[in-house]
């Protein structure tokens, strides 16, 4: 599961991404887009929808029967779920960040990141929903790799940068990109025994 992630706006590439997304924001809502710090479900953030194309989106699919947003979708079964199938085939996206957070059973908080805290892209899907001005996205997850299982059994699908355009444009290669997802991440124990906000993962 991925319930929060982190953006370091001090990184030049992420600043450029935020500016590009802001250019597509509604003028009276530009200040609502969050482009740095710890990102929470329902935040409006920069998301890549096509090669070198960014726009603001809100995190989490909504359902009338549920008050909480659905922030993650299992990559193994997304194609079998009506909620996710069409977005997966037609509306894939990438969520730029510097890392994501997870909690263990003792509620210790961990930050997962690539070496040097560089930019990573999380695989996502998006859709338009009635009553919302911006598209909404959810992040795809997979089984945790290697020793990451000791902290949590799920992790986001991290798309290698060389496959970013393929993920966004080639629906026939969805499974191949997911199989090649990056797993070589570093983990930092933040030693903060705080309770994460509970959201649904389908």
C-alpha positions, 0 to 999 in steps of 0.5 A: 500500500502507498498511503503517503509520498514525498516531493522535494521541491528543491530538486530542479526537475520537480520544480519544473514539473510543478510549474508545468502542471500549474500552467494547466491549473484553473486560475482560481485554484492554482494555490490548491495544488501541493507541489512539495512536502508530504503528500496525503490522499485527496491532495491536488498534485502534479501528475504526468499524463503524456510524455512531458505533459503535466496537470493537476490531479486529486489523489484517490478515486471516489465512490458514492457508497464510500466516504474514503478515497480509493488511493491504491489499486492492485496491479495484479487484478486491476484489469479484472475490476470495472473501476480500474480496467478502462483507466488502465487501458486508456488513462495511465499516468505517472506520479513524480516524487522523491519517495513514499512512506510506509508503516510497520506493525509497530507503527514505525514510519519509513521512507522509501527512496532511490539512492540520493533521493532522486526522482522516481515515477509511480505508476498510476491511472486516472479518470474524470469523476462527476462533481470534481473539476480535476481528474482523480488518480490512484497508484498501482501497487505490487508485492513488496520485493526482497526485505521490504516484506519485513515492513509491509507486504505491498509497494507502489509500482515504480516505473523505470525512467526509460520506460516512462513513455512506454507506460504512458502510450503503449497499452499493449505493454502494460504487463511488461512495464509492471514486470520491469518495475524498479525494486532497488530502493533504500529504506530510512527508518524515521522512528516516528511511531505515528498512526497512518491515516486509514484508506481503502486499498482495493 
